[in-house]
Amino acid sequence: MAYIFIALTILLTVYGQLVLKWQVGQHPHLISAPFSLLNIVTLLLKPWVISGFAAAFAASLCWMAAISRLPLSKAYPFMSCNFVLVALMAAWLFREQLDGFKIAGTLIIIFGVIVVSRSA
């Protein structure tokens, strides 16, 4: 069950990051200079932004459930999967560059998660 909570934490975190990136990209005028509290509040009240924050909150609850069942040293390395999934999804959804260095770094992260997950 702990690994299900870890998977939910990862999926909800990735969802939240991608939705926030998408919404900020849709409404760049709301966060550009000059700073306006009204613009920030307008962005924060958008349904998709609210869903991103709700996902982050739900991810926190899942994370608490996961670390109540596993040692932190065993659970935490899986959080690096967020980097992998966000990088891949951002390249696909937002056409962000995924060059050789990012691919190599992503593979190193994956290898590291595999090695740590096999430790006793």
Secondary structure, DSSP 8 states (H G I E B T S, - for coil): -HHHHHHHHHHHHHHHHHHHHHHHHH-GGGTSSS--HHHHHHHHTSHHHHHHHHHHHHHHHHHHHHHTTS-HHHHGGGGGHHHHHHHHHHHHHH-----HHHHHHHHHHHHHHHHHHT--
